[in-house]
Amino acid sequence: MASLNPVSPSQSLFNKLHFRTPTFVAPTSFSNSNSSLESSFLPKRVPSALRFKKSTAGISTVRMKTVPLVSATTAEKSKKRYPGESKGFVEEMRFVAMKLHTRDQAKEGEKETKEPQEAPVAKWEPTVEGYLRFLVDSKLVYDTLDKIIAKAVFPSYAEFRDTGLERSEALAKDLEWFKEQGYVIPEPSSPGVTYARYLEELSEKDPQAFICHFYNTYFAHTAGGRMIGRKVAERILENKELEFYKWDGDLSQLLQNVRDKLNKVAESWSREEKDHCLEETEKSFKHSGEILRLILS
């Protein structure tokens, strides 16, 4: 049956036209002698970076696949390892802290001896009055740490409740013993008051920096602090061992438990936050050093 729709001359002409897909030619090299372009046909299998898309006009076009580039600097930065990082963040903190010791205090120390308390303990000339000032200011700092941890403005602080490293009760017993011996217990002095206030302010706004002080205060006392206590006791206390230097249970296990908690908390920190924590180490040493110096006053 003949079509009921008449065919226009233009449509008839369009139907007679056959559009052929042009062959895509890729340049392979440039001739330097005659500046002519040498070329070859693309292979039947087109590289994955090239995708042919047929347009509505029947002409094939080429869509190039974009490949993201990663700079070498970015890749190198992501692979950078920090001293102690493979063992956990506590090892990073320990590494930085040891560098701030003198060579007389630790074999890894790099600091020059400048302050009296940085000299070898064997050369110290402690006094009972100075030692009492040290104990009183130390108690204020430990009392402050206990309050901060109990309050736990940041949830991570709660991880460090009842670790077994707390020193406030032990110091209270020691000060009571000195009182029984007839000594007058002084009020906290400027170094302890200043440090306690700083810790309170820091704990409210900067958890990474506060954790740095928490770590250095407790861990330093279990290491160099015990050695100092033993030497001072030999000189002025007839070798009496204070409660300040005693712990209930296995101290090495108590320390390991806290290390595990510190590493766990730091797992959620960015690299920048970890670096910020490490940068606070010097301030921690400054404040603790000023309190330690009281022994020689």
C-alpha positions in Angstrom: 0.0 0.0 0.0 1.3 3.4 -0.9 2.2 5.8 1.9 -0.5 8.3 2.8 2.2 10.9 3.8 3.8 12.7 0.9 7.6 12.7 0.8 9.2 16.1 0.4 12.1 16.6 -2.0 14.4 17.6 0.9 13.5 14.5 2.9 14.1 12.3 -0.1 17.5 13.8 -0.6 18.3 13.3 3.2 17.3 9.6 2.9 19.7 9.1 0.0 22.7 10.5 2.0 24.8 8.0 3.8 27.1 9.4 6.6 30.1 7.3 7.1 32.0 7.4 10.4 35.4 9.0 9.6 38.5 7.1 10.5 40.3 8.6 13.4 44.0 9.2 12.7 46.4 9.6 15.5 49.8 11.4 15.0 52.7 9.3 15.9 55.7 11.4 15.0 56.8 14.7 13.5 59.4 14.8 10.7 62.1 17.3 11.2 63.2 17.3 7.6 60.1 18.3 5.7 57.8 19.3 8.7 55.2 16.9 7.3 53.0 14.9 9.7 53.4 11.2 9.7 50.5 9.2 10.9 49.1 5.7 11.3 45.7 4.3 11.8 44.5 3.5 15.3 44.4 -0.2 16.2 41.1 -1.9 16.5 41.4 -2.0 20.3 41.3 1.5 21.5 43.3 2.3 24.7 41.2 2.6 27.8 42.2 6.2 28.1 40.2 6.9 24.9 36.4 6.4 24.7 34.4 6.8 21.5 31.0 8.4 21.8 28.6 8.5 18.9 27.0 11.9 18.5 23.4 12.5 17.3 24.7 13.4 13.9 26.3 10.0 13.5 29.8 11.3 13.9 32.1 9.5 16.3 33.9 11.7 18.8 36.7 11.0 21.3 36.3 11.5 25.0 39.6 11.6 26.9 39.7 10.0 30.3 41.1 12.3 33.0 43.8 10.7 35.1 44.4 12.4 38.5 47.9 13.4 39.3 49.4 13.0 42.8 52.4 15.2 43.6 55.6 13.5 44.8 55.6 15.9 47.8 52.2 14.7 48.9 53.1 11.1 48.6 56.4 11.5 50.5 54.6 13.4 53.3 52.1 10.7 53.8 54.9 8.1 54.1 57.0 10.2 56.6 57.7 8.3 59.8 58.2 10.0 63.1 60.7 8.8 65.7 59.0 6.1 67.8 55.8 6.3 65.7 55.8 2.5 64.9 55.6 1.7 68.6 52.7 4.1 69.4 52.4 7.7 70.3 53.7 7.3 73.8 57.1 6.3 72.3 57.0 9.6 70.3 56.4 11.5 73.6 59.2 9.6 75.3 61.6 10.3 72.4 61.0 14.1 72.5 61.2 14.2 76.4 64.5 12.3 76.4 66.0 14.9 74.0 65.3 17.6 76.5 67.4 15.9 79.2 71.1 16.7 79.7 73.7 14.0 78.9 74.2 13.6 82.7 70.5 12.9 83.1 70.1 10.5 80.1 72.2 9.1 77.4 69.8 10.4 74.8 69.9 13.9 76.3 70.9 16.8 74.1 70.3 19.8 76.4 73.2 21.7 77.9 73.4 22.0 81.7 72.3 25.5 82.6 70.2 25.3 85.7 71.2 24.0 89.2 68.7 21.2 89.2 70.1 20.0 85.8 73.4 19.2 87.4 74.1 15.6 88.5 72.1 14.8 91.7 75.2 13.7 93.4 76.4 17.3 93.4 73.2 18.7 94.9 73.1 20.3 98.3 69.4 19.8 99.3 67.8 21.2 102.5 64.8 19.8 104.4 63.1 23.2 104.1 63.6 23.2 100.4 62.5 19.6 100.1 59.3 20.4 101.9 58.6 23.3 99.5 59.1 20.9 96.7 56.7 18.3 98.2 54.0 20.9 98.9 54.1 22.4 95.4 54.2 18.9 93.9 51.1 17.9 95.9 49.3 21.0 94.6 50.1 19.9 91.0 48.9 16.3 91.6 45.8 17.5 93.3 45.0 19.7 90.3 45.6 16.7 87.9 43.3 14.6 90.0 40.5 17.2 89.8 40.9 17.7 86.1 40.7 14.0 85.4 37.7 13.6 87.7 35.9 16.4 86.0 36.7 15.2 82.5 35.8 18.2 80.5 36.9 16.1 77.5 35.7 12.5 77.5 39.2 11.2 76.9 40.3 12.4 80.3 38.0 9.8 81.9 40.3 7.1 80.6 42.9 8.1 83.2 40.9 7.8 86.3 42.2 5.4 89.0 45.3 4.4 87.1 47.3 3.6 90.3 49.8 6.4 89.5 48.0 9.0 91.6 50.3 10.7 94.1 48.1 13.1 96.2 47.3 10.7 99.0 50.9 9.5 99.3 52.1 13.1 99.5 49.5 13.9 102.2 50.9 11.1 104.3 54.5 12.3 103.8 53.7 15.9 104.8 51.9 14.6 107.9 55.1 12.7 108.8 57.2 15.8 108.5 54.7 17.7 110.7 55.1 15.0 113.3 58.8 15.5 113.2 58.3 19.1 114.2 58.6 20.7 110.8 56.3 23.6 109.7 54.5 22.8 106.5 54.7 25.8 104.2 52.0 27.1 101.8 52.4 26.4 98.1 54.8 28.7 96.5 54.8 30.5 93.1 56.1 27.7 90.9 53.4 25.2 92.1 50.6 27.8 92.0 51.6 29.0 88.5 51.8 25.5 87.1 48.5 24.4 88.7 46.7 27.4 87.2 48.2 26.8 83.8 47.1 23.1 83.9 43.5 24.1 84.8 43.3 26.6 81.9 45.0 24.3 79.4 42.7 21.4 80.3 39.6 23.4 79.5 40.6 24.2 75.9 43.5 22.1 74.7 43.3 18.4 75.4 46.4 17.4 73.4 48.6 19.9 75.2 47.2 18.8 78.6 47.8 15.1 77.9 51.5 16.0 77.3 51.7 17.4 80.8 49.8 14.5 82.2 52.2 12.0 80.6 55.4 13.9 81.6 54.4 14.6 85.2 53.5 11.0 86.0 56.1 9.1 84.0 59.0 11.4 84.9 58.3 10.8 88.6 58.5 7.0 88.2 61.9 7.3 86.5 64.1 10.3 87.4 61.9 11.3 90.2 62.5 8.1 92.1 66.2 8.4 91.7 66.1 12.0 93.0 64.0 10.9 96.0 66.5 8.2 96.9 69.5 10.5 96.7 67.9 13.3 98.7 66.8 10.8 101.4 70.4 9.6 101.7 71.6 13.2 102.2 69.0 14.7 104.6 66.5 12.0 105.7 68.7 9.2 106.9 67.6 7.0 103.9 63.9 7.2 104.8 61.7 6.2 101.8 58.7 8.5 101.5 55.3 7.3 100.4 55.7 9.6 97.4 58.0 7.0 95.9 55.8 3.9 96.6 53.0 2.4 94.5 50.5 -0.3 95.2 50.9 -3.1 92.8 53.4 -3.7 90.0 54.6 -0.3 88.9 55.7 -1.6 85.5 52.3 -3.0 84.8 50.6 0.2 86.0 52.7 2.2 83.6 52.0 -0.2 80.7 48.3 0.2 81.4 48.5 4.0 81.1 50.7 3.7 78.0 48.0 1.6 76.3 45.3 4.2 77.3 47.4 7.1 76.0 48.1 5.3 72.7 44.4 4.5 72.4 43.4 8.2 72.9 46.0 9.4 70.5 44.7 7.1 67.7 41.9 9.5 67.0 44.2 12.5 66.7 45.4 14.0 63.4 49.1 14.3 62.7 48.9 18.0 63.4 47.3 17.4 66.8 50.0 14.9 67.7 52.7 17.4 66.8 51.0 20.0 68.9 51.1 17.7 71.9 54.8 17.0 71.3 55.5 20.7 71.1 54.1 21.2 74.6 56.9 19.0 76.1 59.3 21.9 76.6 56.7 23.9 78.6 56.1 20.8 80.8 59.8 20.5 81.5 60.0 24.3 82.3 57.3 24.1 84.9 58.4 20.9 86.5 62.0 22.1 86.6 61.0 25.3 88.5 59.4 23.1 91.1 62.3 20.7 91.3 64.6 23.6 91.9 62.9 24.2 95.2 64.8 21.3 96.7 68.0 23.3 96.4 66.5 26.5 97.9 
